């Protein structure tokens, strides 16, 4: 049986949080430079757009190789605390990203 590693497996931490009431920020803190390189190459605006149903042109990705971190920001689907907001702190938004298979595109 082949082991299928995810970004969550390769990272020290994958987290999400509010970046104000209208934006979500997620961060992949990778264990080493090879994991970082894979994340930096794989995580694109189009990928994030498809995972979170946002427009690719609204996604912002910051690659920080000196820290082995990929940071992603995108508009919240509903404002924080709004009637249809199901995650006020945006603390669960990282789960689809962490669950992605860690393979080269």
C-alpha positions, 0 to 999 in steps of 0.5 A: 500500500502506497502512503499518501502524504498530505500537506498537513503531514508535511507541515509543522502547522497548518492554520487559518484565522481571520484577517479582519472581518472580510478576509481569511488568512491561512499559513502552511508552516513547513518542516523543511525546505523540500516541503516548503518547495513543494507547497510553494510550487503546488499552492496556486491562486487557481488551486485555492480558488477551486478549494474555497470557491473564490475568484482566483484574482482575489487570492493572495499568496505570499511565499516566504522561503527563509521561514519555510512558510506559504501564507494565503489570504482570500475574501471570506465568503460571508463577513465575520459574524454575519447571519450565515457565518458558520466559523466566526474565527475562521479557525476551520478553513485550513482543513481542505488545504491541510488535507491536500495530497502533497504531490508535485503538480 
